[in-house]
Amino acid sequence: MRLHIIARGRIGRGPEAELVARYVKRMAWPTVLTELGETAPLPDALPHSRTVVLDERGAALATRPFADRLARWRDDGVRETRFLIGAADGHDAGTRDGADLLLSFGPATWPHLLVRGMLAEQLYRATSLLAGHPYHREG
């Protein structure tokens, strides 16, 4: 299953970009990052895809349940999971309503550039767990 991070705004060449690139490079699953302007339309979803919207109203999933959700979608034949990171004002109601999962990194307000790195790290950790790598927080 392909993982597709779709983020509003440009990350540039700073430390946040290096962090995202480091985790994406380490992932065994195919992963794509698309940057959009503040008002650009979202790219069309592939058939048999899922959409995860990063939003403070969402579920705060621990790593294992997050990995299990990705595994279930993969095993059900989902071709791509899209992860939408909004701009400073977040997502509109239509985008949130169309999500298969609203995902939160907690009630704090996070800079959207930092959220990219946090998401990339969680995707790396989840896919590593699914590949059978040990997870020091379990057990």
N, C-alpha and C positions, 0 to 999 in steps of 0.2 A: 504494500500500500504506500502510495506517495503521500508525504507530508508537505503541505503548502502553507507557508506563513505569508499572510497578506497584511501589510502594515501601511498605515497612512503616514506620510512624511518621509523624508530622506534621512538616513542614518549617517551618511558621510563617511569619513575615514577615521573617526575617533576610537577611543577604547571600547565603546559599546559595540561598534562594528566588528572589532577584533574578537570580542567575546562571542558574538553570534557566529562569526565565521569559524571559530575554534570548535564550537559544539556541532555545528552543521557538518564540518569536515569529518568529525569523529563518528557520526551516525552511520549505521549500516543500512538504514532505510533511505530510499531516495527522498531528498528534501530540497524544496525550492523556496526562495525568498523573493516576493514581489513587493516593490514599494510603489505606492500610489500617491498622487497629489491629494490635497485635502478634499476636493470635490469630485475627483475622478470616479467613474463608475467601477464597481467591482467586476473582475473578470467572471465570465460565465463559469458555473460549476460543471465539472465533468459528470457524465451519467454515473450513477452509483457512487455518489460522493456524500460526505457528511460535512457539516459546517459547525465549527466551534467558535463562539464569539467570546472574546475576553471582555468581561464586564464585572463591575463590583457587585452587581446583583446576583451573580452566578454562584454555582456550587464551588466550594473550596475543597477540592479533592486531594487526598494524600497521594503519594507517588504510586503505590500499588494499585488502588482503585482506578487511577488514571491510566496506568499501563493495561489493566484488565479491560477497560473500555476500548482502548485502541486495539487490543488483541481481538475482542469480540467483533469489532467492525471489520478488521482485516479478515477474520475467519468467515464472516458473512459475505465476503466478496466486494467490500467497499474498495474502490479504485484509488480514491484520494480523500484525505481529510484536510479541509481548509481551516486555518486558524486566523481569525480576523482580529487585528489590533487596531483600534480606532485612534483618532486624533485626540487632541486635548479635551474635547467635549464628549468623547466616547462615541457610541453608536446610536442611531435613531431607533425608534420603537419597531419599525418594520424589519430592520436587520436583526434585532434581538428576537423578535417573534418568529423569524424564519430559521433560527438556529436549532440544530439538533442537540446542542449542549451550550449552556452559558457557563463559562469557567471563570472563577475569580482567584486571584492571588491574595485574597484577604480584603478587609475593609479599608486598608490604607490607600492613599492615592499614590500611584507609582508613575514616574515619567514614562511615556510610551517608548522611548528609546531603551530604557532599562527593562521594560516588560519583554522586549524582544529577546534579550539575553536570558531572562528568567524562563521564558517559554522554551527557548532552544535548549537550555540546561535540562528542563523537565522532560522534553522530548528525547533527549539523549539518554537520560536516566531511565525513562520508561522503556525505550527500545533496547537498552542494555539488559534490563531485567527480563524482557521477553526473549532475549537471546541466551538466557541462562547465566548471565554474570551475577555473582553474589551481590547482595545489597546489605550493607552494614547496618541499616536501620531496622531490618526484619529479624525476627527470632527472639 
